[in-house]
């Protein structure tokens, strides 16, 4: 129990390192970990400051691909996405935070729900 609380605290501190996009005026964001397995809330809290997590819409940070753009990348699989999300060394500096295995699995599965063979990336 104490170990889980310490891990949750560490995750919260690491998530605080993720910045919302705002150019020179970017502020530190502290995403709240959702309760009850709400994957959409997790995606919004951990990623929504930069990425569009919805089926339609543009990312707040023009350098952050929209989740549907990620989901529809050629060759993307649950395995490749999971491995990328697990390895924080893949993340750009703005995404320097930790996801536990359950969060990685939830986000990977959520992103892949946005896969659509007729998808056209935003301009």
Secondary structure, 3 states (H helix, E strand, C coil): CHHHHHHHHHHHHHHCCCECCCHHHCCECCCCCCCCCCHHHHHHHHHCCCCCCCCCCCCCCCCCCCHHHHHCCCCCCHHHHHHHHHCHHHCCHHHCCCCCHHHHHHHHHHHHCCCCCCCCCCC
